[in-house]
Amino acid sequence: MSDDLSLQHSVLGTFLLPIAQALRLRGLDPLETMAEVGIDPAKIANPDWRVPQPMFTALMAHCVAVTEDEAFGLLAAEQVQPQTLHGLGFAWLASDTVYDGLKRLARFSKLVNTAAVMRLAEEGDLVLLDLGTVPLTGGYHFASRDYAIGMVSRMCSLALGDFLAPVKVELERPPPEEPERWESMLASRVSFSCERTCMGWYRSDILEPLVTGDPALARANDEQTQAYLDSFLMHSTARDVVDKIVEHLPDGPPSQQQIAEALHVSNRTLQRKLKEEGTSFMDLLQDTRLQMARKYLQHPNRSVVETAYLLGFSEPSTFSRAFKRWTGMAPADFRDSPTRD
């Protein structure tokens, strides 16, 4: 794996379509504007094309300059449609709740940007989406992060069918000349020069059932999104770790040291590489067991007891408690549920 991952990162090419519409609203020719930063207009018509991250950042900086609009990133985000996010956008609309849509975004964040590390967390009555810290690379422009924040707000409102304002927004960017525009466009209190970039909603507001919820459609688009991700994601240490975890699980949950030895690296090197990829060994171990549990339980002839032992649990009761903690359902109930996801 390359030590300079920034050279390999990319952004969905369809993200250029809302930017093009925003440029038109400002009276500019989008194809000419994009060509000025080296983007081939012919590639925009390819829905599977991905923009190298440095080129996307250069485009956002150029758009701010030529429009003389410091809030251009938010303006572009207001033009986002579900298809901008490929299958993820349609899966988001078909989610049971806005919260489920946000979970899908965090799960498939690398579809949007391979450098993205998004996390959901709860703080009291709030659910926070943490977009991580901005890249410490030359040429980065905060309009890219404005676009991301605005896109999330836009998709939440599209899913609900009504405007859904975040309770708070924290941005790493320095205060703009007109900070009130950010608060107006996001309909939220916005703090600048923060240590992180995140936005939060009241948990009760985003747990309301959506009338457009369709579990079967959401799962189908999840599968399409995962297939797309698998087609382009770079080789990763995390993927190697998951492969080794799967091999070891029938003998019991492996330790990080065991996996490091299997990959012929030191424990410290493995921990460092996983941290660079925005994950940890324990996160991968738990997620792998959960995903395999779901897969095994989809087979009606496989018992909960057999599934428990295949996943390295010493007792079925221990597995049942863990599965209920992960999903809120007992394994047997999940297996028998017609809407299991």
C-alpha positions in Angstrom: 0.0 0.0 0.0 1.3 3.4 -0.9 2.5 5.7 1.9 1.0 8.7 0.0 -2.7 7.7 0.0 -3.8 11.2 -1.0 -2.7 10.6 -4.5 -5.1 7.7 -4.8 -8.2 9.2 -3.3 -11.2 10.1 -5.5 -14.7 11.7 -5.3 -17.8 10.6 -7.1 -17.9 12.1 -10.6 -21.6 12.7 -10.3 -20.8 15.3 -7.6 -19.9 17.6 -10.5 -23.5 17.8 -11.7 -24.8 19.9 -8.8 -21.7 22.0 -9.1 -22.5 22.6 -12.7 -26.0 23.6 -11.9 -24.8 26.1 -9.3 -22.4 27.6 -11.8 -25.3 28.1 -14.2 -27.2 29.8 -11.5 -24.3 32.2 -11.2 -24.3 32.8 -15.0 -21.2 30.8 -15.8 -20.6 28.0 -18.3 -19.9 24.9 -16.2 -18.0 23.0 -18.9 -15.7 25.9 -19.5 -15.2 26.5 -15.8 -14.3 22.8 -15.2 -12.0 22.7 -18.2 -10.1 25.6 -16.6 -8.9 23.3 -13.8 -8.2 20.4 -16.2 -11.4 18.4 -16.0 -12.3 16.7 -19.3 -16.0 17.6 -20.0 -16.5 14.3 -21.8 -15.9 12.3 -18.7 -18.8 14.0 -16.8 -21.2 12.0 -18.9 -19.8 8.7 -17.5 -21.7 7.9 -14.2 -18.9 5.6 -13.0 -16.1 8.2 -13.5 -14.4 9.4 -10.3 -12.7 12.7 -9.9 -9.2 12.6 -8.3 -9.5 14.4 -5.0 -6.9 17.1 -5.7 -8.7 18.0 -8.9 -12.1 18.2 -7.1 -10.5 20.5 -4.4 -9.0 22.7 -7.1 -12.4 22.9 -8.8 -14.1 24.0 -5.6 -11.5 26.7 -5.0 -11.8 27.9 -8.6 -15.6 28.1 -8.3 -15.4 30.2 -5.2 -13.0 32.5 -7.0 -14.9 32.9 -10.3 -18.3 33.3 -8.6 -16.9 35.5 -5.8 -19.2 33.5 -3.6 -17.6 32.2 -0.4 -20.6 30.0 0.3 -20.5 28.3 -3.2 -20.1 24.9 -1.6 -23.5 25.3 0.2 -25.1 26.6 -3.0 -23.9 23.5 -4.9 -25.2 21.2 -2.2 -28.6 22.7 -2.6 -28.7 21.2 -6.1 -28.0 17.6 -5.0 -30.5 14.9 -6.0 -30.6 11.3 -4.8 -29.0 10.0 -8.0 -25.9 12.1 -7.2 -25.0 9.5 -4.7 -25.7 6.5 -7.0 -27.4 3.6 -5.2 -26.6 5.1 -1.8 -28.9 8.0 -2.5 -31.9 5.7 -3.4 -31.1 3.4 -0.4 -31.1 6.6 1.8 -34.6 7.5 0.6 -35.8 4.0 1.1 -34.5 3.8 4.6 -36.9 3.3 7.5 -35.8 6.6 9.2 -33.5 9.5 8.6 -31.2 7.9 11.2 -31.0 4.7 9.1 -30.1 6.9 6.1 -27.3 8.5 8.1 -26.0 5.1 9.1 -25.9 4.1 5.5 -23.9 7.2 4.7 -21.4 6.4 7.4 -21.2 2.8 6.2 -20.6 3.7 2.6 -18.8 7.0 3.1 -15.9 5.8 0.9 -18.3 5.7 -2.1 -18.6 9.5 -1.7 -14.9 10.1 -1.1 -12.3 7.3 -0.6 -10.6 9.6 2.0 -13.8 10.0 4.0 -14.0 8.7 7.6 -17.5 9.4 8.9 -18.8 8.3 12.2 -22.2 8.4 14.0 -22.2 9.0 17.7 -24.8 9.9 20.4 -24.4 12.7 22.9 -27.3 13.0 25.2 -30.4 13.7 23.1 -28.4 14.3 20.0 -27.1 12.1 17.2 -23.9 13.5 15.7 -22.4 12.8 12.3 -18.7 13.4 12.6 -17.0 14.0 9.2 -13.5 13.8 10.7 -10.8 16.4 10.2 -9.9 18.1 6.9 -6.9 16.7 5.0 -3.6 18.4 5.9 -2.6 18.6 2.3 -1.6 21.7 0.3 -4.3 23.3 -1.7 -7.2 22.1 0.4 -10.2 24.4 0.2 -13.0 24.5 2.8 -15.7 24.8 0.1 -15.3 21.1 -0.3 -16.3 20.5 3.3 -19.2 23.1 3.0 -20.4 21.0 0.1 -20.3 17.8 2.2 -22.2 19.4 5.1 -24.7 20.9 2.7 -25.2 17.6 0.9 -26.0 15.7 4.2 -28.5 18.4 5.2 -30.1 18.2 1.7 -30.4 14.4 1.7 -31.9 14.4 5.2 -34.6 16.8 4.0 -35.3 14.9 0.8 -35.7 11.7 2.8 -38.1 13.3 5.2 -40.0 15.1 2.5 -39.7 18.3 4.5 -36.9 20.6 5.6 -35.0 19.0 8.5 -32.6 21.4 10.1 -29.7 20.2 12.2 -29.6 21.4 15.8 -26.0 22.4 15.5 -23.1 22.5 13.0 -19.5 22.6 13.9 -17.0 23.5 11.2 -13.2 23.5 11.2 -13.1 26.3 8.6 -12.3 29.8 9.8 -15.2 32.2 10.1 -16.2 33.5 6.6 -16.9 37.2 5.9 -20.6 36.6 6.2 -21.1 33.8 8.7 -24.9 34.5 8.8 -25.2 33.0 5.3 -24.1 29.6 6.7 -26.7 29.8 9.5 -29.4 30.9 7.0 -28.6 28.2 4.4 -28.3 25.4 7.0 -31.0 26.8 9.2 -28.9 26.1 12.3 -26.5 27.6 14.7 -23.0 27.2 13.1 -19.7 27.4 15.0 -16.5 28.0 13.2 -12.8 27.2 13.9 -13.8 24.1 15.7 -11.6 21.0 16.3 -13.9 18.8 14.2 -16.5 19.1 11.5 -19.8 17.6 12.5 -23.6 18.2 12.6 -26.2 17.0 15.0 -29.9 16.4 15.2 -32.3 15.5 18.0 -32.6 11.7 18.1 -36.4 11.8 18.3 -36.6 13.9 15.1 -34.6 11.5 13.0 -36.2 8.3 14.3 -39.6 9.2 13.0 -40.7 6.4 10.5 -40.5 7.6 6.8 -43.5 7.0 4.6 -41.0 6.2 1.8 -39.4 3.4 3.8 -38.9 0.3 1.8 -36.5 -2.3 3.3 -36.4 -4.5 0.2 -35.5 -1.5 -2.0 -33.0 -0.3 0.5 -31.3 -3.7 0.6 -31.1 -3.9 -3.2 -29.5 -0.5 -3.4 -27.1 -1.4 -0.5 -26.0 -4.4 -2.6 -25.5 -2.3 -5.7 -23.5 0.3 -3.7 -21.3 -2.4 -2.1 -20.6 -3.9 -5.6 -19.6 -0.5 -6.9 -17.3 0.0 -3.9 -15.7 -3.4 -4.4 -15.0 -2.5 -8.0 -12.7 0.3 -7.3 -11.6 0.5 -3.7 -7.8 0.2 -3.3 -6.3 -2.7 -1.6 -6.3 -2.1 2.2 -4.9 -3.4 5.4 -8.4 -3.5 6.8 -9.5 -5.9 4.1 -6.5 -8.2 4.8 -7.4 -8.2 8.5 -11.0 -9.1 7.8 -9.9 -12.0 5.6 -7.7 -13.3 8.4 -10.4 -12.8 11.1 -12.8 -15.0 9.0 -10.2 -17.7 8.8 -9.5 -17.7 12.6 -13.1 -17.3 13.9 -14.1 -21.0 14.1 -11.2 -21.5 16.6 -12.4 -18.5 18.7 -12.0 -14.7 18.3 -8.4 -14.0 17.3 -6.2 -11.4 19.0 -4.7 -8.5 17.2 -1.3 -10.1 17.8 -2.4 -13.3 16.1 -3.6 -11.4 13.1 -0.4 -9.3 12.9 1.6 -12.5 12.9 -0.5 -14.0 10.2 0.1 -10.9 8.1 3.8 -10.9 8.9 3.8 -7.4 10.4 4.4 -6.2 14.0 1.5 -5.5 16.3 2.4 -1.8 16.4 2.6 -1.6 12.5 -0.8 -3.2 12.2 -2.3 -0.9 14.7 -0.8 2.2 12.9 -2.0 1.1 9.5 -5.5 0.5 10.7 -5.6 3.9 12.4 -4.5 5.5 9.1 -7.5 3.8 7.4 -9.9 5.1 10.1 -10.6 1.9 11.9 -9.2 -0.4 14.6 -8.8 -4.2 15.1 -11.7 -4.4 17.6 -14.0 -2.5 15.3 -13.2 -4.9 12.4 -13.6 -7.9 14.6 -17.0 -6.8 15.9 -18.2 -5.8 12.4 -17.0 -9.0 10.8 -18.8 -11.1 13.4 -22.0 -9.1 13.0 -22.0 -9.3 9.2 -21.2 -13.1 9.2 -23.9 -13.6 11.8 -26.5 -11.9 9.6 -25.3 -14.0 6.6 -25.5 -17.3 8.6 -28.9 -16.5 10.1 -30.4 -15.9 6.7 -30.2 -19.7 6.2 -33.2 -21.2 8.0 -31.5 -24.6 8.3 -28.6 -23.1 10.3 -29.3 -23.0 14.0 -28.4 -20.2 16.4 -26.1 -22.6 18.3 -24.2 -23.5 15.1 -23.9 -19.9 14.2 -22.5 -19.0 17.6 -19.7 -21.6 17.4 -18.9 -20.7 13.8 -18.3 -17.1 15.0 -16.0 -18.2 17.8 -18.4 -17.8 20.8 -17.9 -20.3 23.5 -21.5 -20.3 24.5 -24.7 -19.6 22.5 -26.0 -17.4 25.3 -22.9 -15.2 24.9 -23.6 -14.9 21.2 -27.3 -14.1 21.8 -26.4 -11.3 24.2 -23.8 -9.8 21.8 -26.1 -10.0 18.8 -29.0 -8.3 20.7 -26.6 -5.6 21.7 -25.5 -5.1 18.1 -28.9 -5.2 16.5 -31.6 -4.8 19.2 -33.0 -8.3 18.2 -32.4 -11.8 19.4 -30.8 -14.0 16.8 -33.9 -16.3 16.4 -36.1 -13.2 16.0 -33.7 -11.8 13.3 -33.7 -15.1 11.4 -37.5 -15.3 11.4 -38.0 -11.6 10.5 -39.2 -11.0 6.9 -37.6 -7.5 6.9 -34.2 -8.4 8.2 -31.4 -6.1 6.9 
